[in-house]
Amino acid sequence: MNENSESSIQALEKLQVLQKIIESQKTVVKMTSKCFKYCVPNVGKSLSQKEQACLWSCAQRFLESTDFINRRSSENIRNVSNVDSD
């Protein structure tokens, strides 16, 4: 492999990492927005224990659901790829 190819591969890998970081940040923003709207109807100076617990539970459910959906999507893509290659 020549230097240009290696350089291109490294640039592509860096881009993929950056894309994953961006997607993670989008997920955090989306989760924060949805959970905050759901758990904190009236914004005050601080969060109540109930609001804190709600936010924690909401965030956990959101992340677990997102992980589940991502894993299922990956499985479906692999299954389709395997069918196409047969």
C-alpha positions as CSV (number, residue, x, y, z in Angstrom):
1,M,0.0,0.0,0.0
2,N,1.3,3.5,-0.8
3,E,1.4,6.5,1.4
4,N,-1.7,8.1,-0.2
5,S,-3.8,5.0,0.4
6,E,-2.7,4.7,4.0
7,S,-3.4,8.4,4.5
8,S,-6.8,8.1,2.9
9,I,-7.6,5.1,5.1
10,Q,-6.6,7.0,8.2
11,A,-8.6,10.0,7.2
12,L,-11.7,7.8,6.6
13,E,-11.2,6.1,10.0
14,K,-11.0,9.6,11.7
15,L,-14.2,10.6,9.8
16,Q,-16.0,7.5,11.0
17,V,-15.0,8.2,14.6
18,L,-16.2,11.8,14.3
19,Q,-19.5,10.6,12.8
20,K,-20.0,8.3,15.8
21,I,-19.2,11.1,18.2
22,I,-21.7,13.4,16.4
23,E,-24.4,10.7,16.5
24,S,-23.7,10.1,20.2
25,Q,-24.1,13.9,20.9
26,K,-27.4,14.0,18.9
27,T,-28.7,11.1,21.0
28,V,-27.8,12.8,24.3
29,V,-29.5,16.1,23.1
30,K,-32.6,14.2,22.0
31,M,-32.7,12.2,25.2
32,T,-32.2,15.2,27.4
33,S,-34.9,17.1,25.7
34,K,-37.5,14.3,25.8
35,C,-36.8,13.3,29.3
36,F,-36.7,16.9,30.6
37,K,-40.1,17.7,29.0
38,Y,-41.5,14.5,30.4
39,C,-40.1,14.7,34.0
40,V,-39.9,18.4,34.7
41,P,-43.2,20.1,34.0
42,N,-42.3,23.3,35.9
43,V,-38.7,24.4,36.0
44,G,-37.6,25.7,39.3
45,K,-34.4,26.6,41.0
46,S,-33.5,22.9,41.6
47,L,-34.9,19.4,40.7
48,S,-36.9,17.5,43.2
49,Q,-36.0,14.0,44.2
50,K,-39.0,12.8,42.2
51,E,-37.8,14.7,39.1
52,Q,-34.3,13.4,39.5
53,A,-35.5,9.8,39.8
54,C,-37.7,10.3,36.7
55,L,-34.9,11.8,34.7
56,W,-32.6,8.9,35.6
57,S,-35.2,6.3,34.7
58,C,-36.1,8.0,31.5
59,A,-32.5,8.3,30.4
60,Q,-31.8,4.6,31.2
61,R,-34.9,3.5,29.2
62,F,-34.0,5.8,26.3
63,L,-30.4,4.5,26.2
64,E,-31.5,0.8,26.5
65,S,-34.1,1.3,23.8
66,T,-31.6,3.0,21.5
67,D,-29.1,0.2,22.1
68,F,-31.7,-2.4,21.4
69,I,-32.8,-0.7,18.2
70,N,-29.2,-0.3,17.0
71,R,-28.4,-4.0,17.7
72,R,-31.6,-5.2,15.9
73,S,-30.9,-3.0,12.9
74,S,-27.4,-4.3,12.7
75,E,-28.7,-7.9,12.8
76,N,-31.2,-7.2,10.1
77,I,-28.6,-5.7,7.9
78,R,-26.3,-8.7,8.4
79,N,-29.2,-11.0,7.7
80,V,-30.1,-9.2,4.5
81,S,-26.4,-9.2,3.5
82,N,-26.2,-13.0,4.1
83,V,-29.3,-13.6,2.0
84,D,-27.9,-11.4,-0.9
85,S,-24.6,-13.3,-0.9
86,D,-26.2,-16.7,-1.1
